[in-house]
């Protein structure tokens, strides 16, 4: 059972296979999936996120940690399908219509998933209607919009308007992010928040769901 204590460190250092082996061992020893996630995996992601904020870790480190986390969740998620209380909330994320960039968006998605959210990643070039439909289908708490181009970022305003027309704005928070964006732009289009990077996105998402 003592080996499970090493899991947080394996996530921080991005040791995928070693982390998966520890998860499998812990399950065999009777440790609950929610215990593994909440007390070891999420803490690992929080630690690497904090290191990133302090300048002690960099994007490649975040990607490796997120990959290790995702590998562990692939083992654990099938055991949690009926346990909705395991998640902090449900997030739909995608890059807006006309924009095909997804590296930053995928990193944010991985960090959100690694820190306890259920994440539905729609991909790139997503229309307002698709965002609305996905939010309704999955009963999303938050929708995250990404854009890397100044020519596509303005489409975010159309997405916010679509949620207003669907009468979902009282139920769904909208986060925006991407290189050309800032807080002023977020406020202007009526979004609920803006984040500069993946770690900030996690902190913002938690605040929006009251966690």
N, C-alpha and C positions, 0 to 999 in steps of 0.2 A: 504493500500500500504506500510505502514511503516514496516509491518511484514517481507517483502522481505529482509530487511536489516539484519535480523537475520539468513538468509540462509547461509551466509559464515561461521558463527560460528557453525552452525549445521553440516556442512561438516567437519570442523576442529575437532569437538568432535565426529564425526562418528555417529550422531543421524539419522539413516536411515529413520524411519517412520516420524519423525518430519520434516526432510528435504523434503521428498516427499509431505507432507501435505502443506508446504509452497510453493512448486512449483505449486501444483494444485491450490492453492488460487491465486497465482500471475497470472497464466494463465487465471483464471476466471475473474480477474480484468483487463485483457487486456495487461499485460506485455508480450513482445515478447519472444519467446524461445531463440533467440540469445542473448537478453539482460540478461536473467536469467543465461545463460551459461557463457557469457563473463564477466559480472560484479559481479557475485556472486559465481557461482560454481567454476570456474577456479581460482578465487582469494582465495577461500577456500583451494583448492589443493595447490596453491602456498604457502599459509601460513603454512600448515602442512609440506610441503617440506622444507621450511626454518627452521622450528622448528626442523625437523629431522637433518638438517645440523648442527644446533647449539647444538645438543645433548639434546634438550628439549622435543623431541618426539622420539618414537621408532617404530620398525617395526609393532607391533600390532596396534599402532595409525595410521600408514599409511594404514594398511589393512582395518581398520574401516572407515577411511575417504574415501578410494577408493570404499568401498562397498556402502556407502551413496551416493557418486557421481554417481556410476553406477545405483543405483536405481532411481535417478533423471533423468539420461539420458534415461532410459527406457521409461519414460513419454515423454521426449522432442524429442528424436530422430525421431519418426514417423512424427513429425511436421517439420522436417528439411531435409527430403529426397531430396528435390529439391533445397536446398540451400548449394551448395558445398563451397561457400565462408565462411561458418561458421567454417570450419576446417582449422587448420594451415597447414595440409598436411596429406597424407595417409601413414600409416606404416603397413608393414607385419612383424609379429614376430613369432618366433618358436624356440624350442629346437632342436638342430641338430641331425642327424641320429645316432642311437645307444645310445642316452641319454634320459632317461625318467623323468628327474627332471623338475618340472614346477612351484614350489612355487615362486621362485625368478622371473622367466619369467612372471608369471601372475601378480605379483606385479608391475613390470615395465610396463606391458601392461595397467593395470588399471591406473597407474599414467599418462602415456602418453595420454590415453583417457580422463582422468579427466582434463588434462591441454590443451585440445583443438585439439588433433589429432584424425583422424579416424583410428581405429586400427583393423586389421584383425589378429586374434590369431589362428595360424595353429595348435597349440598343441605341442606334443613332437615327437621325432624320425622322424624328417622331412628331406627328401632327398633334394639334391641340385636342382633336377628337379622340385620338388614341390614348393620350394622357388621361382624359376624362373617363373613357371607357375602362381603362385599367384600374383607375382609382376606385371606380364603382364596383368592379368585379372583385377586387381584392380587399375592399373596405379599408383603403389606405388612410393612415393618419397624416402622412406627409407625402408630398410630391416634390422631387428634386429635379430641377431643370438645369442642364448644362449647355454652354456654348463657348466656342473658342474664337469665333469671328465677330467682328463688329457688324458685319452684314447680317448675321443670324441672331444676334442677341436681342434685337428688338422684337423678334417673334415671341419672346417670352411674354410680352404684354398681351398678345393674342391668347396665349394659354391661360393666363390669369383671367382674362375676360370670359373665356369658355367655361371656366369653373364657376364664375359668377352667374353666367347664363344657366348653368346646370343646377344652380342653387346649392352648390357644394362648399362654398367658401367658409361657411360656419363650421364645417365638419373636417375640412382638409387644409392643412397648413402647406404653404408653398415656399420652398427654399430655392435659391438660385446661386450659381457659381460658374466660374470660368475666368480666364486671363483678362478679358477686356472689361469685366464688370467691377462695380464697386457698390458700397452701401447706398450711395445717392441714387444710383440706377435702380437698385432693389426697392427703395422707398417710392421712387417715381412710378414704377409699374404696379405697385400694390402688393409686392411679395411680403412674406412674413420674416424673411431673413436672408442674409448673404454670408458666405464663408469663403475665405481666401485659399484654404487647403483642406485636405481630408480630415485632419485632426480637428480643425475648427468646425467642420461639418458635423462631426460626431457630437461635439459639445453643443452646437446649435440644435441639432435634432433632439437631443436629450432635454434641452430646456423647453422645446416646443411641445413635447409630450409630458412635461412636468416630472422628468426623472433626473 
